[in-house]
Amino acid sequence: MRSVRRRIGILFMIALTLVLVPAASMAVGMQADYPALTVNSTTQTVFFAGQEWYVIGYNGSGVYSQSGTVTLLLKYNTNSSTPFGDIAFRNGRLTDPGGWTQYPIGTGYWYEGNFTAPSDYSDSTLQRFMTAITDDNTSPFYFPPRESALINLRSLTAASDHIGGADSNSQKLWPLSFDELRTTIDDVAVHSFGQWYWLRSSPPGSAPENAGLGNPNGTGQYSHIVYSSITHAVRPALNLNLSSVLFTSTASGTDGKSSMIVGGGLISASVPADAVKFTVQDTSLTLACTDRNMRTVQVGDTVSIAYSGAQTGANKYVSCVIVDSSNTVLFYGKLATAASGKATFTVPPLPNDSYTIKLFNEECNADSYTDFASTPISIGMTVGDIRPPSDLPKTGDGFPMGILLVFLGTALIGLGWLSFRARVWGAQK
């Protein structure tokens, strides 16, 4: 019987080792706040408002960036499609449809809008189109309003922003200028778009009827007449406010937040991949919790936190992260979908130390869209030793059978003790 008990002890130690080693194949790419972004990188991109974007300015460097902001440029589309279509820079006709202006007066085409020259960006067809994407809910390209609200306004002036004609104030989306494309970015791969695309200003020496263009393969900049029959791609840029970013996560794939399921336990976190999305604080999502007492636990214990006031519906969850003293995200999980109840998880394999549970109501959207969350509720948690029973008691002709390990796929979600009687072959009564 002694040898049987020794074998059980060995099995316990093996099982405990498995508990303390997280499954490498199950991890979510996630970190607190936002990372240090690399300007003009072709590998580090941001997904926002349904599209993938290059980082062309960050934290004061690159194109139109200040502290705590990131400037994004629509990424080249590998299938040669243009997400926002092709349009004329400024619509023009051979005859006046009514209310248009002829340029040159007496001999030229008729153009819409107010302008000094047809290549002026202000009140052009292109400028109106950009405005409609964020402001007109009838636009087929309309941005989700909560994502549009994250975009900083930019006023484009002739004096400092390289446009002809009148200023264009309070713009959320805008095309690159000739100088921004040629000098500030200065990267052929980032320039590339697979299609000719409009700039907001023309190269020096261009005719007043000619607007600037970016080359499909990024190797040069040109200008072209703005007449209606000449259409090119719309390639917007924008500047995001990062002050309300709570988390950054991998945008897609098995390590993206959207692939995690409710009840799947806490999943270990790793550094996000190069293509990321943000989780942003949103006051329309709420969560209340009076159960904020410090937890003192061991690995494998069950933690249950009473909550109320969560918003429910499609893609909405009560979720949590566990962070260490440096605010590094160690684990993440979607715990519940009810408006009130208890958010429960099994304490994951953590070294003895002090941690913080951050509980929040989140809206976890599709891969290319921003996620939103309530203000996280912080609850302290101290993890102590896991100890096996000091002795395995005798039970007649049987013995307690040690350890029950519960797995979901490869994710370890529970540890418990199961004691039951079992007859041992050859054992004496």
Secondary structure as the mmCIF struct_conf table of DSSP 4:
data_model
#
loop_
_struct_conf.conf_type_id
_struct_conf.id
_struct_conf.beg_label_comp_id
_struct_conf.beg_label_asym_id
_struct_conf.beg_label_seq_id
_struct_conf.end_label_comp_id
_struct_conf.end_label_asym_id
_struct_conf.end_label_seq_id
HELX_RH_AL_P HELX_RH_AL_P1 ARG A 2 LEU A 20
BEND BEND1 VAL A 21 VAL A 21
TURN_TY1_P TURN_TY1_P1 ALA A 24 SER A 25
STRN STRN1 ALA A 27 ALA A 32
BEND BEND2 ASP A 33 ASP A 33
HELX_LH_PP_P HELX_LH_PP_P1 LEU A 37 THR A 38
TURN_TY1_P TURN_TY1_P2 VAL A 39 ASN A 40
BEND BEND3 THR A 42 THR A 43
STRN STRN2 THR A 45 PHE A 48
TURN_TY1_P TURN_TY1_P3 ALA A 49 GLY A 50
STRN STRN3 GLN A 51 TYR A 58
TURN_TY1_P TURN_TY1_P4 ASN A 59 GLY A 60
STRN STRN4 SER A 61 GLY A 62
BEND BEND4 VAL A 63 TYR A 64
TURN_TY1_P TURN_TY1_P5 SER A 67 GLY A 68
STRN STRN5 THR A 69 LEU A 74
HELX_LH_PP_P HELX_LH_PP_P2 LYS A 75 ASN A 77
TURN_TY1_P TURN_TY1_P6 THR A 78 ASN A 79
BEND BEND5 SER A 80 SER A 80
TURN_TY1_P TURN_TY1_P7 PRO A 83 PHE A 84
STRN STRN6 ASP A 86 ILE A 87
BEND BEND6 PHE A 89 ARG A 90
STRN STRN7 GLY A 92 ARG A 93
BEND BEND7 LEU A 94 THR A 95
BEND BEND8 GLY A 98 GLY A 99
STRN STRN8 THR A 101 TYR A 103
BEND BEND9 PRO A 104 PRO A 104
TURN_TY1_P TURN_TY1_P8 ILE A 105 THR A 107
BEND BEND10 GLY A 108 GLY A 108
STRN STRN9 TYR A 109 TYR A 111
BEND BEND11 GLY A 113 ASN A 114
BEND BEND12 THR A 116 ALA A 117
TURN_TY1_P TURN_TY1_P9 PRO A 118 SER A 119
TURN_TY1_P TURN_TY1_P10 SER A 122 ASP A 123
HELX_RH_AL_P HELX_RH_AL_P2 THR A 125 ASP A 135
TURN_TY1_P TURN_TY1_P11 ASN A 137 THR A 138
BEND BEND13 SER A 139 SER A 139
TURN_TY1_P TURN_TY1_P12 PRO A 140 PHE A 141
HELX_LH_PP_P HELX_LH_PP_P3 TYR A 142 PRO A 144
HELX_RH_AL_P HELX_RH_AL_P3 PRO A 145 SER A 148
TURN_TY1_P TURN_TY1_P13 ALA A 149 LEU A 150
STRN STRN10 ILE A 151 ILE A 151
HELX_LH_PP_P HELX_LH_PP_P4 ASN A 152 LEU A 153
STRN STRN11 ARG A 154 LEU A 156
TURN_TY1_P TURN_TY1_P14 ALA A 158 SER A 160
BEND BEND14 ASP A 161 ASP A 161
BEND BEND15 GLY A 164 ALA A 166
STRN STRN12 SER A 168 GLN A 171
BEND BEND16 LYS A 172 LEU A 173
STRN STRN13 TRP A 174 TRP A 174
HELX_LH_PP_P HELX_LH_PP_P5 PRO A 175 SER A 177
HELX_RH_AL_P HELX_RH_AL_P4 PHE A 178 ASP A 179
HELX_RH_PI_P HELX_RH_PI_P1 GLU A 180 ILE A 185
HELX_RH_AL_P HELX_RH_AL_P5 VAL A 188 HIS A 191
BEND BEND17 GLY A 194 GLN A 195
STRN STRN14 TYR A 197 TRP A 198
BEND BEND18 ARG A 200 SER A 201
HELX_LH_PP_P HELX_LH_PP_P6 SER A 202 PRO A 203
TURN_TY1_P TURN_TY1_P15 PRO A 204 GLY A 205
TURN_TY1_P TURN_TY1_P16 PRO A 208 GLU A 209
STRN STRN15 ASN A 210 GLY A 214
TURN_TY1_P TURN_TY1_P17 PRO A 216 ASN A 217
BEND BEND19 GLY A 218 THR A 219
STRN STRN16 GLN A 221 ILE A 225
TURN_TY1_P TURN_TY1_P18 SER A 228 SER A 229
STRN STRN17 HIS A 232 ALA A 233
STRN STRN18 ALA A 237 ASN A 241
TURN_TY1_P TURN_TY1_P19 SER A 243 SER A 244
STRN STRN19 VAL A 245 THR A 250
BEND BEND20 SER A 252 GLY A 253
TURN_TY1_P TURN_TY1_P20 THR A 254 ASP A 255
BEND BEND21 GLY A 256 GLY A 256
HELX_RH_3T_P HELX_RH_3T_P1 LYS A 257 SER A 259
STRN STRN20 VAL A 262 VAL A 262
TURN_TY1_P TURN_TY1_P21 GLY A 263 GLY A 263
BEND BEND22 GLY A 264 GLY A 264
STRN STRN21 ILE A 267 SER A 270
BEND BEND23 ASP A 274 ASP A 274
STRN STRN22 ALA A 275 GLN A 281
TURN_TY1_P TURN_TY1_P22 THR A 283 SER A 284
BEND BEND24 LEU A 285 LEU A 285
STRN STRN23 ALA A 288 ALA A 288
BEND BEND25 THR A 290 THR A 290
HELX_LH_PP_P HELX_LH_PP_P7 ASN A 293 MET A 294
STRN STRN24 ARG A 295 GLN A 298
TURN_TY1_P TURN_TY1_P23 VAL A 299 GLY A 300
STRN STRN25 THR A 302 TYR A 307
STRN STRN26 SER A 308 SER A 308
BEND BEND26 GLY A 313 GLY A 313
TURN_TY1_P TURN_TY1_P24 ALA A 314 ASN A 315
STRN STRN27 LYS A 316 VAL A 323
TURN_TY1_P TURN_TY1_P25 SER A 325 SER A 326
STRN STRN28 VAL A 329 ALA A 336
BEND BEND27 ALA A 338 SER A 340
STRN STRN29 GLY A 341 THR A 346
BEND BEND28 PRO A 349 PRO A 349
BEND BEND29 ASN A 352 ASN A 352
STRN STRN30 ASP A 353 GLU A 363
TURN_TY1_P TURN_TY1_P26 ASP A 367 SER A 368
BEND BEND30 TYR A 369 TYR A 369
STRN STRN31 ASP A 371 ALA A 373
HELX_LH_PP_P HELX_LH_PP_P8 SER A 374 PRO A 376
STRN STRN32 ILE A 377 GLY A 384
BEND BEND31 SER A 390 SER A 390
STRN STRN33 THR A 395 THR A 395
TURN_TY1_P TURN_TY1_P27 GLY A 396 ASP A 397
STRN STRN34 GLY A 398 GLY A 398
STRN STRN35 ILE A 403 LEU A 408
TURN_TY1_P TURN_TY1_P28 GLY A 409 THR A 410
STRN STRN36 ALA A 411 TRP A 417
HELX_LH_PP_P HELX_LH_PP_P9 ARG A 423 VAL A 424
TURN_TY1_P TURN_TY1_P29 TRP A 425 GLY A 426
#
